[in-house]
Amino acid sequence: MDWARQAAAQGGIISRAQLTEWGMPERTITRMVARGELRMIQQAVFLVRGAPATLTAQLWTAHLSTQGVVGFA
């Protein structure tokens, strides 16, 4: 698995921490944001270009932004 597959599994959402865990340097992340490959949704949480803004993406954003738990009744 690579970071792109992880983002796809998370509804197109990836965090800065996850990207750095995959070995991506901070300067590369900054360039990807500048080129529009990643769009900042929350502080240090990104939507990958081309991924739709779905409910799944919103739930992953909430989880990765807060490290909280997402649950359903």
Residue pairs with C-beta under 8 A, 6 or more apart in sequence:
2 22
3 14
3 18
3 19
3 22
3 24
4 48
6 14
6 18
6 22
7 13
7 14
7 48
7 51
8 48
8 51
10 56
10 57
10 60
10 64
11 51
11 54
11 56
11 57
11 59
11 60
12 47
12 48
12 50
12 51
12 52
12 54
12 57
13 41
13 45
13 46
13 47
13 48
13 51
13 57
13 60
13 61
13 64
14 38
14 45
14 46
14 48
14 64
15 44
15 45
15 46
15 64
16 29
16 44
16 45
16 46
17 44
18 64
19 29
19 46
20 26
20 29
29 38
32 38
33 39
33 40
33 46
36 49
37 48
37 49
38 46
38 47
38 48
38 49
39 46
39 47
39 49
40 46
41 47
41 57
41 61
42 61
42 64
42 65
43 65
44 65
45 61
45 64
45 65
47 53
47 57
47 61
51 57
59 70
62 68
62 70
63 69
63 70
